[in-house]
């Protein structure tokens, strides 16, 4: 079966998940994008996450199981979680980053939803990193 071509944003996401296996959505957005607060950023992230869920690369997670591990949602539930991102994500103009308004505190709990990469997705992320290098999308500084 041929390997599906990934978008630039999907490659960025998998390269981050290669190292950590999981990450919350606002942190991922602030890492793989240069956040400016444009609605297109959220739409682009949702599109990339949908493609990764449908391709079996990631599952979304909304809670931990009794042992403290992320509890992956089914593909259908993951797609629902991706669609629902708009209800909680907001751009903080003062700090210039995406935040989840559902995360209240202190004390602050985990910022759900999380993306959890499959073993195959992490291997693909490793291939991308070997080809492109660490955070290749960052502008060179000075």
C-alpha positions as CSV (number, residue, x, y, z in Angstrom):
1,X,0.0,0.0,0.0
2,X,1.5,3.4,-1.0
3,X,2.3,5.8,1.8
4,X,0.0,8.8,1.8
5,X,1.6,12.2,1.1
6,X,1.5,14.4,4.2
7,X,0.9,18.1,4.3
8,X,3.6,20.4,5.7
9,X,1.6,20.8,8.9
10,X,1.0,17.1,9.3
11,X,4.8,16.5,8.9
12,X,5.5,19.1,11.6
13,X,3.0,17.5,14.0
14,X,4.5,14.0,13.5
15,X,8.0,15.3,13.9
16,X,7.1,16.7,17.4
17,X,5.1,13.6,18.3
18,X,8.1,11.4,17.3
19,X,10.0,12.6,20.4
20,X,7.2,13.0,22.9
21,X,4.5,10.6,21.6
22,X,1.8,13.0,22.9
23,X,1.1,16.7,23.1
24,X,-1.9,18.9,23.8
25,X,-3.4,20.8,20.9
26,X,-2.7,24.4,21.9
27,X,1.0,23.7,22.7
28,X,1.3,21.9,19.4
29,X,-0.2,24.9,17.6
30,X,2.2,27.2,19.3
31,X,5.1,25.0,18.3
32,X,4.4,24.1,14.7
33,X,3.0,27.4,13.6
34,X,4.0,31.0,14.0
35,X,0.8,32.0,15.9
36,X,-0.8,35.2,14.9
37,X,-4.4,34.5,16.0
38,X,-5.9,34.1,12.6
39,X,-8.9,31.8,12.3
40,X,-7.1,30.0,9.5
41,X,-4.6,28.7,12.0
42,X,-7.3,26.8,13.9
43,X,-8.9,25.6,10.6
44,X,-5.5,24.4,9.3
45,X,-4.8,22.5,12.5
46,X,-8.2,20.8,12.5
47,X,-7.7,19.8,8.8
48,X,-4.3,18.3,9.6
49,X,-5.6,16.5,12.7
50,X,-8.5,15.1,10.8
51,X,-6.2,13.7,8.2
52,X,-3.9,12.2,10.8
53,X,-6.8,10.6,12.6
54,X,-8.3,9.2,9.4
55,X,-4.9,7.9,8.4
56,X,-4.5,6.0,11.8
57,X,-1.5,8.1,12.8
58,X,-3.0,9.7,15.9
59,X,-5.8,9.3,18.3
60,X,-7.2,12.2,20.4
61,X,-7.3,11.7,24.2
62,X,-9.6,13.5,26.6
63,X,-8.8,11.8,29.9
64,X,-6.4,9.5,31.7
65,X,-7.2,5.9,32.6
66,X,-6.9,4.6,36.2
67,X,-3.1,4.0,35.8
68,X,-2.5,7.6,34.6
69,X,-2.0,6.8,30.9
70,X,-3.8,8.6,28.1
71,X,-7.0,6.9,27.2
72,X,-7.3,7.1,23.3
73,X,-10.6,7.9,21.8
74,X,-12.0,5.9,18.8
75,X,-11.5,7.4,15.4
76,X,-15.0,8.7,15.4
77,X,-14.7,10.2,18.8
78,X,-11.3,11.7,17.9
79,X,-12.9,13.4,14.9
80,X,-15.6,14.8,17.1
81,X,-12.9,16.1,19.5
82,X,-11.1,17.8,16.6
83,X,-14.3,19.4,15.4
84,X,-15.0,20.7,19.0
85,X,-11.6,22.4,19.2
86,X,-13.1,25.7,18.2
87,X,-15.3,25.7,21.3
88,X,-12.4,26.0,23.7
89,X,-9.3,27.3,21.9
90,X,-8.7,31.1,21.9
91,X,-5.8,33.2,20.9
92,X,-4.2,35.2,23.8
93,X,-3.2,38.4,22.1
94,X,-1.1,39.6,25.1
95,X,1.0,36.4,25.2
96,X,0.7,35.8,21.4
97,X,-0.2,32.1,21.8
98,X,-3.2,29.7,21.5
99,X,-4.7,28.6,24.8
100,X,-7.6,26.4,25.9
101,X,-10.2,28.3,27.8
102,X,-11.6,25.1,29.3
103,X,-8.4,24.8,31.4
104,X,-9.1,26.6,34.7
105,X,-7.0,26.9,37.8
106,X,-5.0,27.0,39.9
107,X,-4.5,24.2,40.3
108,X,-4.2,23.6,36.6
109,X,-4.9,20.1,35.3
110,X,-3.8,18.8,32.0
111,X,-4.8,20.8,28.9
112,X,-7.0,18.3,27.0
113,X,-7.4,17.2,24.3
114,X,-4.1,15.5,23.7
115,X,-2.9,13.9,20.5
116,X,-1.4,10.4,20.9
117,X,0.8,9.1,18.1
118,X,0.8,5.5,17.0
119,X,4.0,3.5,16.8
120,X,3.9,3.8,13.0
121,X,3.4,7.6,13.2
122,X,6.4,8.0,15.5
123,X,8.5,6.0,13.0
124,X,7.3,8.2,10.2
125,X,8.1,11.3,12.3
126,X,11.6,9.9,12.8
127,X,12.0,9.5,9.0
128,X,10.8,13.1,8.5
129,X,13.3,14.4,11.1
130,X,16.2,12.5,9.4
131,X,15.3,14.0,6.1
132,X,14.4,17.6,7.2
133,X,16.1,18.1,10.5
134,X,14.8,19.4,13.8
135,X,12.1,22.0,13.5
136,X,13.1,22.9,10.0
137,X,10.2,25.3,9.7
138,X,11.6,27.8,12.2
139,X,13.1,30.9,10.7
140,X,16.8,31.1,11.2
141,X,17.6,33.5,14.0
142,X,20.3,36.1,13.5
